[in-house]
Amino acid sequence: MGARPDTDLGDRDSGDHDATEVISRPVDIRHMSHAPANLPAAPTGKTPIGEKYLESLRQRPTAPVAARSVRRDLVSLTCWKDTPQLYRKMIARVAGLSGDVVEKRDRDLTETEKAMLRSAIADMRQCFQGLVSL
């Protein structure tokens, strides 16, 4: 099994297309990545519509990041089974509990597990608030 005749770039003198020959794929010079960078056809400058829009954005009042509404109802032990599974897995890992806690119902959790989950949720909220305030 040797090189194809149209791409045979190896030992050119033999022509036997054996396994010792070097095969190089031809480069598609028509591809856009090989084209030179072009300047835009029309110069991009400030347009009146764009200026009005930017000015309206600048004048719009923005609340600080910490004051923006954050969904705090996602993680609570009052609705552990209604919490999305990915969040339950993450909380169980932070609490240091096994993976079977994720599938348990609220009534099946022991008081120790509930306390560990509450502590993990409080730690995660504190960490999240620290990240939001940056």
N, C-alpha and C positions, 0 to 999 in steps of 0.2 A: 504494500500500500504506500504509494509515494505521493509526491506533490502533483497538483493539477497542472496541466500544461500551460494554462493561461496565467498562473501565478508562480511559475517555476523561476525562483530567483536565487537558487542555491549554486552548487558547483555547475556553472553554465557550460563547461566543456563536456561533461559526461552526457547530459540529456536523458539519463535513464530514469529519472524521477524516483529515486530510492529514498529511504528514510533519513539519509545523511544530509539531504538538501534542506536549505533554509527556506521557509515559506513566510512571506510577508503579505499581509492583506493590503490591497490597493486602498488608498485614501480617497474618500468621496469629496472632491474639492468643490462640488456644488452645494455642500451643506452650509447652512447659514453660519455655523460656528467658524468656518474658514473665511467668511467674507469680511472685508475691512469694516471697521466701525464708521458709520455714516453720521453726519450732522443732521439734525432735524430739518425738514424741508422749509418749515416756517419757524422763525425765531420764537421761542417761548418767553413772553414777557408778562408784565402785569396786565390783566384784563379788568375792565370795570366790574364785571360780574364777580370775578374771583376776589377782588378787593372788598366788595360789599359783603361777601360771604365771610371772609376772614375777619372783617371788622365786627360783624355780628357775633362771631365766635369769641372774639376778644372781650366783647362787652357782656356776654352772657355770664351770670354769676355761677361760680362753681363751688361746690361744697368740698371741704377737705376730705381726703380719702377716708379718714377714721369716722367721719360723720355720715358717710354714705350708708345706705341701708344694706345690711348684711343678713343673709338668711340664717337666723340663729335657731330655727326650728328643725334643722336637719338632724341634729344629734341630741337626743334626749332619751333617758331611760324610761320615760313614760310611754314611749312608742318605739321600743327597741326593735321589734319585729317589722315595723313599718319603715325603719331606716334602711336606705339602700345597702345592699350586701357589701359593696366595696368599702363603705364607711364603717360598717360593722367589723370587717376584717382588719381595717386600719386601727380602729379603737382597741380591738382585742390584742393586736400585736403591741400597741403602746402599753396596754395594761399588763402584758406578759402572760396572757391566758392562751389556752390551746384553741385550735381552730373550731372545735365543736361548740364553743360558746356562740359562734356566729349563727348557727342554726337553731339555737334554743329559743323558746318563747320566754316572755317576761316572767311568767309564773314558774318556769323551770330553773331560773337562775337562782343560785344560792345567795345569801346575804353577803358573803365574802366576795363573790364575783361581782355583785352589784356595786359594792363599795369600791372595788378595784376599777370597774368601768367608769364610775362617777369621777374617781380621781384622775383617770386617764383623760376623760372628757374635759375636766377642768384644766389640766395641764395643756391640752391641745388648744383650748380656747385662749389661754394666756399666751401661748406661743403665737397663735394666729393674730391676736390683738397686737403683739409686738411687731409682727410682720406688716400689718396694715398701717401702723403708725409711722413706718419708715417713709 
